[in-house]
Amino acid sequence: MLRAGAYVGEVIRRNDKKTKWQWIDLETAKSLNPEFFRSMPKVIASAAILYNGKSGFVFPLAKVEKYLENGSEDSVTSLAQVMLSK
C-alpha cells in the first residue's frame, strides 16, 4: 500500500502542471486545517498526504487501501486521471 500510494501521489505531483502539490504528514495537515482533520486517526493511510498550498488535500495511500479492500469500484487510475484533468 505504501509503495503504490507513494507512486500514485508522485504521478499526480509531478504531472499536474496547474497545481504545485507537496507531501505533508498528518500532524502538519492538522495544523493547516484543524477542523477537517480533527477526528482523523493516525493510520498508515493518512501517513502521507498531498497538499496544494491552499486548502486542497489528496490521500493517495488511502485510495490504494480502498482499492485493495473494494476492488475496481475504487479505481486508483481514476483518481490520478481526475486530479490531472482539472
C-alpha positions, -999 to +999 in steps of 0.1 A: +000+000+000+028+024+009+047+020-023+017+020-046+002+050-028+035+069-030+038+061-067+003+074-074+010+105-054+042+111-072+025+107-106-001+133-096+026+156-080+050+155-109+025+157-138+000+183-125+012+214-144-015+236-128-010+228-091+021+226-071+015+196-048+037+188-018+038+159+006+029+166+042+023+144+072-009+142+093+003+165+120+011+192+095-023+187+079-040+190+113-022+223+119-033+236+085-069+226+088-077+215+124-115+213+118-112+189+088-085+167+104-098+167+140-111+132+141-088+116+115-069+088+131-032+083+127-031+053+105-009+043+076-035+056+050-031+091+065+007+090+069+014+110+037-009+135+022-006+157-008-014+194-001-018+221-028-007+250-006-042+263-003-070+241+011-068+210-011-057+177+002-054+143-016-049+109+001-032+086-024-023+060+003-059+059+015-071+055-021-048+025-026-061+010+006-097+014-005-088-002-039-073-032-021-104-036+001-131-028-025-116-036-059-121-017-091-150+004-078-123+025-060-101+029-090-066+043-083-063+052-120-094+073-120-081+093-090-049+102-110-069+110-141-094+132-123-066+151-105-046+156-137-076+167-157-085+197-135 
